[in-house]
Amino acid sequence: MRAVVVDEPGDEDVLRVAEVPAPELGEGEIRISVSAAGVNRADLLQRQGRYPPPPGASEIIGLECAGTITEIGAGVDDLAVGDRVMALLAGGGYATEAVAPSACAMRTPDALTDIEAASVPEIFITAFLNLFLIGNLEAGTNALVHGGSGGVGTAAIQLARAAEARVFVTAGSADRCRRCLDLGADAAFNHRQDDFLAVTLDATDGHGVDVVLDCIGGPYLERHLDVLAPSGRLVVIGLQGGATAELDLSRLMRKRLTITGSTLRARPIEEKGRIIEAFVRRFGPELVTGTIRPIVDRVLPLDQVADAHRLLAAGEIFGKLVLATTKDVETLNVQR
């Protein structure tokens, strides 16, 4: 099979496409003929040697893919050869074949192309897990989401809107803020110009927000303690700004705040399966009808994986960037 390989950590030029052995199929797993794979910021970290796959996972980069099942392993009785699926992976997505636990796969709705389906698992499951299962976001409550124009951010906006919760986001330009508003955000703040603490407190009449979804980390911690309403929850899912900060524990106690760190990739398969089941129960109907769907900014062929990483690193993508394994990218992009 063809796959993206990395001989040693480095910049985008270390990425190359080569012929490699297909992964072995195990019990409870499915083999997928991959049409497309989503590109995520975690992929850039893995390429740099800063985010290795969990023990036993494929060394090939790629946390999500979509395509058609070509083989099923022992014990798989809820999926069949020929089914269109999208899968959450611990690794192996940047390839023409991938093996995934059946518990981590979802049937692809007819409303979505394979390109769109390849953009669903990582960002929508991440947003759902951290906003709803950990952050306890409910109708009538509100959330602040950093990186609203990214993959997780655009998913979070749609899920919060579908749940009848208010969602405020930060983004890096006036145009990106406008597009977040068009997608359903209640307010969008340009983090290059606005103090998100001041504008969020103003938007909530001083009350603050119930949940913060944080991909920045250390530099924002103090302001997050101020922007959270009493009994608010801070869920840290990324450290783009740094990993350390000083914490005044008395402020947590006075406001009864909760701070949680969260990752998805290394969770046990059974746990990820339960999270996916909960997501499908809650938002499956909206996914089937296309009421919620990934925002795909750009599609590149697998051979242009280095360009894909450069574009994502440069912040030039709104929503998702997808790699297509077929050379006929345009056909795949419009196929239902």
C-alpha positions as CSV (number, residue, x, y, z in Angstrom):
1,M,0.0,0.0,0.0
2,R,1.0,3.6,-0.4
3,A,1.6,5.6,2.8
4,V,3.3,8.7,4.2
5,V,6.5,7.8,6.0
6,V,8.8,9.8,8.2
7,D,12.4,8.4,8.4
8,E,13.4,10.9,11.1
9,P,11.7,13.8,12.9
10,G,11.9,17.2,11.2
11,D,10.3,19.8,9.1
12,E,7.8,19.2,6.3
13,D,10.4,17.9,3.9
14,V,10.9,14.7,5.9
15,L,7.4,13.5,4.8
16,R,7.4,11.2,1.8
17,V,5.1,8.7,0.2
18,A,6.3,5.2,-0.2
19,E,5.2,1.6,-0.6
20,V,4.9,-0.1,2.8
21,P,3.3,-3.4,4.0
22,A,-0.4,-3.2,4.7
23,P,-1.3,-3.4,8.4
24,E,-2.4,-6.8,9.8
25,L,-6.0,-7.2,10.7
26,G,-6.8,-8.3,14.2
27,E,-9.8,-9.4,16.2
28,G,-12.5,-6.8,16.4
29,E,-11.0,-4.7,13.7
30,I,-11.9,-3.7,10.2
31,R,-9.8,-3.0,7.1
32,I,-10.6,0.2,5.3
33,S,-9.7,1.2,1.7
34,V,-9.0,4.8,2.5
35,S,-10.4,7.5,0.3
36,A,-9.3,10.4,2.5
37,A,-7.6,11.3,5.7
38,G,-8.0,14.4,7.9
39,V,-5.0,16.5,8.8
40,N,-4.7,17.7,12.4
41,R,-2.3,19.8,14.4
42,A,-1.3,16.7,16.3
43,D,0.0,15.3,13.1
44,L,2.5,18.2,12.9
45,L,3.7,17.4,16.4
46,Q,4.2,13.7,15.6
47,R,6.2,14.6,12.5
48,Q,8.4,16.7,14.7
49,G,8.9,13.8,17.1
50,R,6.9,15.6,19.9
51,Y,3.8,13.4,19.9
52,P,4.6,9.7,19.4
53,P,1.8,7.2,18.9
54,P,0.6,5.1,21.8
55,P,2.3,1.7,22.3
56,G,1.1,-0.8,19.7
57,A,-0.4,1.9,17.4
58,S,0.7,2.4,13.8
59,E,3.8,4.7,13.3
60,I,2.1,6.2,10.2
61,I,0.7,9.7,10.9
62,G,-3.1,10.2,10.7
63,L,-5.8,10.2,13.4
64,E,-8.9,9.8,11.2
65,C,-9.9,8.5,7.8
66,A,-12.8,7.6,5.7
67,G,-13.4,5.0,3.0
68,T,-14.9,1.5,2.4
69,I,-14.6,-1.6,4.4
70,T,-12.7,-4.4,2.5
71,E,-12.3,-6.9,5.3
72,I,-13.6,-7.6,8.8
73,G,-11.9,-9.4,11.6
74,A,-13.3,-12.0,14.0
75,G,-15.9,-10.7,16.4
76,V,-17.1,-7.8,14.1
77,D,-20.9,-8.2,13.6
78,D,-22.1,-4.7,13.3
79,L,-20.3,-3.7,10.1
80,A,-19.8,-5.5,6.8
81,V,-17.6,-5.5,3.8
82,G,-18.7,-2.7,1.4
83,D,-19.9,-0.3,4.2
84,R,-18.8,3.3,4.0
85,V,-17.2,4.3,7.3
86,M,-15.3,7.0,9.0
87,A,-12.9,6.0,11.7
88,L,-11.0,7.5,14.7
89,L,-7.5,6.1,14.7
90,A,-4.5,6.1,17.1
91,G,-2.4,6.2,13.9
92,G,-2.2,5.0,10.3
93,G,-4.6,7.4,8.5
94,Y,-2.1,8.8,5.9
95,A,-2.3,5.6,3.8
96,T,-4.3,3.8,1.1
97,E,-5.3,1.2,3.7
98,A,-5.9,1.4,7.4
99,V,-7.0,-0.9,10.1
100,A,-9.3,0.4,12.9
101,P,-11.2,-1.1,15.9
102,S,-14.8,-1.5,14.8
103,A,-15.7,0.3,18.0
104,C,-13.9,3.4,16.7
105,A,-15.7,3.4,13.3
106,M,-19.0,5.1,12.4
107,R,-21.1,4.5,9.3
108,T,-20.7,7.4,6.9
109,P,-24.1,9.1,6.3
110,D,-25.2,9.5,2.7
111,A,-25.3,13.3,3.3
112,L,-21.5,13.3,3.6
113,T,-18.8,12.8,0.9
114,D,-15.7,10.7,1.9
115,I,-13.8,13.9,2.0
116,E,-16.2,15.3,4.6
117,A,-16.4,12.1,6.5
118,A,-12.6,12.0,6.9
119,S,-12.9,15.3,8.7
120,V,-15.5,14.1,11.3
121,P,-14.0,11.7,13.8
122,E,-11.1,13.6,15.4
123,I,-12.7,17.1,15.6
124,F,-16.3,16.2,16.4
125,I,-15.4,13.5,19.0
126,T,-12.9,15.9,20.6
127,A,-15.4,18.8,20.7
128,F,-18.1,16.5,22.0
129,L,-16.0,14.8,24.7
130,N,-14.6,18.0,26.1
131,L,-17.6,20.3,25.9
132,F,-20.3,17.9,26.8
133,L,-19.0,14.8,28.6
134,I,-16.3,16.7,30.6
135,G,-17.5,20.3,30.4
136,N,-21.2,19.4,31.0
137,L,-22.3,22.0,28.5
138,E,-26.1,22.2,28.4
139,A,-28.9,24.1,26.8
140,G,-28.9,27.7,28.2
141,T,-25.3,27.6,29.4
142,N,-22.4,29.1,27.5
143,A,-18.8,28.3,26.5
144,L,-15.7,30.1,25.3
145,V,-13.8,28.2,22.6
146,H,-10.4,29.3,21.5
147,G,-9.4,28.6,17.9
148,G,-12.9,28.9,16.7
149,S,-11.8,28.9,13.0
150,G,-9.9,25.6,13.4
151,G,-11.2,22.1,13.0
152,V,-12.2,21.5,16.6
153,G,-13.5,25.1,16.9
154,T,-15.8,24.8,13.9
155,A,-17.1,21.5,15.2
156,A,-17.6,23.0,18.7
157,I,-19.7,25.9,17.3
158,Q,-22.0,23.6,15.5
159,L,-22.5,21.2,18.4
160,A,-23.1,24.0,20.9
161,R,-25.6,25.6,18.5
162,A,-27.4,22.2,18.0
163,A,-27.5,21.8,21.9
164,E,-29.0,25.3,22.2
165,A,-26.0,26.5,24.2
166,R,-24.3,29.9,23.6
167,V,-20.8,29.7,22.2
168,F,-18.2,32.5,22.1
169,V,-15.0,32.0,20.1
170,T,-11.7,33.6,19.4
171,A,-10.1,33.7,16.0
172,G,-7.1,35.4,14.4
173,S,-8.7,37.9,12.0
174,A,-11.8,39.8,11.3
175,D,-12.7,37.6,8.4
176,R,-12.3,34.4,10.4
177,C,-14.5,35.9,13.1
178,R,-17.1,36.8,10.5
179,R,-17.1,33.2,9.2
180,C,-17.4,31.8,12.8
181,L,-20.5,34.0,13.3
182,D,-21.9,32.8,10.0
183,L,-21.4,29.2,11.2
184,G,-23.4,29.9,14.4
185,A,-21.2,31.4,17.0
186,D,-23.0,33.9,19.3
187,A,-19.9,36.2,19.3
188,A,-16.4,36.0,17.9
189,F,-13.4,38.0,19.2
190,N,-10.2,38.7,17.3
191,H,-7.5,37.6,19.7
192,R,-4.9,39.8,17.9
193,Q,-6.9,42.9,18.8
194,D,-9.3,42.1,21.6
195,D,-8.8,41.1,25.2
196,F,-10.9,38.0,25.3
197,L,-11.5,38.4,29.1
198,A,-13.0,41.9,28.8
199,V,-15.1,41.2,25.7
200,T,-16.4,37.9,27.0
201,L,-17.4,39.4,30.4
202,D,-19.1,42.2,28.5
203,A,-21.0,39.7,26.3
204,T,-22.2,37.8,29.4
205,D,-23.1,41.0,31.4
206,G,-20.2,40.2,33.8
207,H,-21.4,36.6,34.5
208,G,-18.6,34.8,32.6
209,V,-18.8,31.4,30.9
210,D,-19.6,28.0,32.2
211,V,-17.0,26.1,30.1
212,V,-13.7,27.1,28.5
213,L,-12.3,24.9,25.8
214,D,-8.6,25.8,25.8
215,C,-6.0,24.9,23.2
216,I,-3.5,27.6,24.3
217,G,-2.5,26.6,27.8
218,G,-0.2,28.5,30.2
219,P,-0.4,32.1,29.1
220,Y,-4.2,32.2,29.3
221,L,-4.6,30.5,32.7
222,E,-5.0,33.6,34.9
223,R,-7.6,35.1,32.5
224,H,-9.5,31.9,32.3
225,L,-9.9,31.9,36.1
226,D,-11.4,35.3,35.8
227,V,-13.6,34.6,32.8
228,L,-15.2,31.5,34.3
229,A,-18.5,31.8,36.1
230,P,-18.9,30.2,39.6
231,S,-18.6,26.4,39.3
232,G,-17.1,26.9,35.8
233,R,-15.0,24.2,34.0
234,L,-11.7,24.8,32.2
235,V,-10.9,22.0,29.8
236,V,-7.3,22.1,28.5
237,I,-6.9,20.2,25.2
238,G,-3.8,21.9,23.8
239,L,-0.6,23.8,24.7
240,Q,0.0,26.0,21.7
241,G,1.1,28.9,23.9
242,G,3.0,27.0,26.5
243,A,2.7,24.3,29.2
244,T,3.4,26.1,32.5
245,A,1.7,28.9,34.5
246,E,1.4,29.9,38.2
247,L,-1.9,28.9,39.8
248,D,-3.5,30.6,42.8
249,L,-5.5,27.8,44.3
250,S,-7.5,30.1,46.4
251,R,-9.2,31.5,43.3
252,L,-10.3,28.0,42.4
253,M,-11.7,27.5,45.8
254,R,-13.6,30.8,46.0
255,K,-15.3,30.2,42.6
256,R,-15.5,26.4,42.9
257,L,-13.8,26.0,39.6
258,T,-12.6,22.8,37.9
259,I,-9.5,22.5,35.7
260,T,-9.2,19.3,33.6
261,G,-6.5,18.2,31.1
262,S,-7.8,16.0,28.3
263,T,-6.5,14.0,25.4
264,L,-8.2,11.5,23.2
265,R,-5.6,9.5,21.3
266,A,-4.2,7.4,24.1
267,R,-7.5,6.4,25.7
268,P,-8.3,2.7,25.7
269,I,-10.3,1.5,22.7
270,E,-13.3,0.5,24.9
271,E,-13.4,4.0,26.3
272,K,-13.2,5.7,22.9
273,G,-15.9,3.4,21.7
274,R,-18.2,4.5,24.5
275,I,-17.5,8.2,23.7
276,I,-18.3,7.6,20.0
277,E,-21.5,5.8,21.0
278,A,-22.5,8.7,23.2
279,F,-21.8,11.1,20.3
280,V,-23.9,9.2,17.8
281,R,-26.8,9.0,20.3
282,R,-26.7,12.7,20.9
283,F,-25.8,14.1,17.5
284,G,-26.2,11.3,15.0
285,P,-29.5,12.6,13.6
286,E,-28.0,16.0,12.9
287,L,-25.0,14.3,11.2
288,V,-27.3,12.1,9.1
289,T,-29.3,15.1,7.9
290,G,-26.3,17.2,7.3
291,T,-27.4,19.8,9.9
292,I,-23.9,19.5,11.3
293,R,-21.0,18.8,9.0
294,P,-17.3,19.5,8.9
295,I,-16.1,22.6,7.2
296,V,-13.5,21.5,4.6
297,D,-11.3,24.3,3.5
298,R,-9.0,22.5,1.1
299,V,-8.3,19.0,-0.3
300,L,-4.8,17.9,-1.4
301,P,-3.6,14.6,-2.9
302,L,-1.6,12.4,-0.6
303,D,1.6,13.2,-2.6
304,Q,1.3,16.9,-1.4
305,V,1.3,16.0,2.3
306,A,4.3,18.4,2.9
307,D,2.3,21.3,1.5
308,A,-0.7,20.3,3.7
309,H,1.5,20.5,6.8
310,R,2.9,23.9,5.8
311,L,-0.6,25.3,5.2
312,L,-1.9,24.1,8.5
313,A,1.2,25.4,10.4
314,A,0.8,28.8,8.7
315,G,-2.8,29.1,9.9
316,E,-4.2,29.4,6.4
317,I,-6.9,26.8,6.9
318,F,-10.5,27.5,8.1
319,G,-11.9,24.3,9.4
320,K,-10.3,21.2,7.9
321,L,-7.6,20.3,5.4
322,V,-8.0,16.8,3.9
323,L,-5.6,14.4,2.1
324,A,-7.2,12.4,-0.7
325,T,-5.6,9.1,-1.7
326,T,-7.1,9.1,-5.1
327,K,-5.7,11.3,-7.8
328,D,-9.2,12.2,-8.9
329,V,-9.6,14.7,-6.0
330,E,-12.4,16.7,-7.6
331,T,-14.6,13.6,-8.2
332,L,-14.1,12.4,-4.6
333,N,-14.9,15.8,-3.2
334,V,-18.4,15.9,-4.8
335,Q,-19.3,12.2,-4.6
336,R,-22.2,11.3,-2.4
